[in-house]
Amino acid sequence: MSSLARLEAVVALRLLLSATSDLTQSAGTAPAYVPSLFVRRLARLPIEVNGARTGG
Protein backbone atom coordinates (compact mmCIF):
# COMPACT_ATOMS: atom_id res chain seq x y z
CA MET A 1 0.00 0.00 0.00
CA SER A 2 1.41 3.36 -0.96
CA SER A 3 1.75 6.32 1.38
CA LEU A 4 -1.05 8.07 -0.50
CA ALA A 5 -3.34 5.06 -0.09
CA ARG A 6 -2.62 4.95 3.65
CA LEU A 7 -3.36 8.65 3.98
CA GLU A 8 -6.62 8.23 2.05
CA ALA A 9 -7.61 5.33 4.32
CA VAL A 10 -6.91 7.40 7.44
CA VAL A 11 -8.97 10.31 6.13
CA ALA A 12 -11.85 8.01 5.13
CA LEU A 13 -11.90 6.31 8.54
CA ARG A 14 -11.80 9.63 10.39
CA LEU A 15 -14.75 10.89 8.33
CA LEU A 16 -16.69 7.67 8.94
CA LEU A 17 -16.05 7.74 12.68
CA SER A 18 -16.92 11.43 12.98
CA ALA A 19 -20.22 10.91 11.10
CA THR A 20 -21.47 7.90 13.06
CA SER A 21 -22.54 7.42 16.63
CA ASP A 22 -22.23 3.65 16.88
CA LEU A 23 -20.23 0.99 15.03
CA THR A 24 -20.57 -2.68 15.95
CA GLN A 25 -19.21 -5.92 14.61
CA SER A 26 -21.65 -7.53 12.19
CA ALA A 27 -23.70 -10.28 13.82
CA GLY A 28 -22.54 -13.81 13.12
CA THR A 29 -19.19 -12.71 11.68
CA ALA A 30 -15.66 -12.85 12.93
CA PRO A 31 -12.62 -10.80 12.02
CA ALA A 32 -10.25 -12.48 9.57
CA TYR A 33 -6.52 -12.13 10.12
CA VAL A 34 -3.66 -12.29 7.64
CA PRO A 35 -1.41 -15.24 8.45
CA SER A 36 1.96 -13.91 9.61
CA LEU A 37 4.65 -14.82 12.10
CA PHE A 38 5.57 -11.19 12.75
CA VAL A 39 2.41 -9.06 12.73
CA ARG A 40 -1.23 -9.63 13.62
CA ARG A 41 -3.11 -7.73 10.92
CA LEU A 42 -6.77 -7.75 9.97
CA ALA A 43 -7.70 -8.92 6.49
CA ARG A 44 -11.41 -8.32 7.10
CA LEU A 45 -13.46 -6.69 9.87
CA PRO A 46 -17.19 -6.73 9.11
CA ILE A 47 -18.94 -3.80 10.81
CA GLU A 48 -22.39 -2.26 10.87
CA VAL A 49 -23.20 1.43 11.21
CA ASN A 50 -26.04 1.68 13.72
CA GLY A 51 -26.62 5.40 13.81
CA ALA A 52 -25.65 8.76 12.43
CA ARG A 53 -24.65 11.77 14.46
CA THR A 54 -26.89 14.75 14.13
CA GLY A 55 -26.32 18.42 14.67
CA GLY A 56 -22.78 18.19 13.60
N, C-alpha and C positions, 0 to 999 in steps of 0.2 A: 504494500500500500504506500503510495507516495505521500509526501508531506502535505500536499494540497488536499488529497483525499482524507487524510486524518483531520485536517483543519475543518473541512466541510462536514465531516461526521460530528465533530465537537460542536460546531455551530448548530447543526440540525438537532442534536440531542438537547442542547440548551434551550432551543426554541420549543421543542416538544415538552420538556419538563416545565418550562415557564408557562405553557398554555394549558396544562392539565392539572387537575387537583388530585388525581388518584390513578396510579398504575399498579396493576397486579399481574402475577403470573397467570397465564391462560390455564383454565381448569383442565385437568387430565393430561397436562404436558409436563415435560421435564427439560431442563436445560441440556444442551448437547455440548460436549467439550471436545476440543481438538486434541488428539492423542499426541503427547509430548513428554519427554523425560525432564525437560527444563522449565516449562512454563505451563500453568493451568490457564487456558484461554477458551472463552466461549466460542462455539461455532454457531449456536442458535440459542436464543432466549425468547420464547414466545410470551408476549405480554398483551394485556388488554387495557385500553383507556376507558376508565369508568366515569369520568366527569371532566368538564371543562371549567376553567376558572372564569369568573365573570368580573366585570368592573375593573379590568386590568391595567 
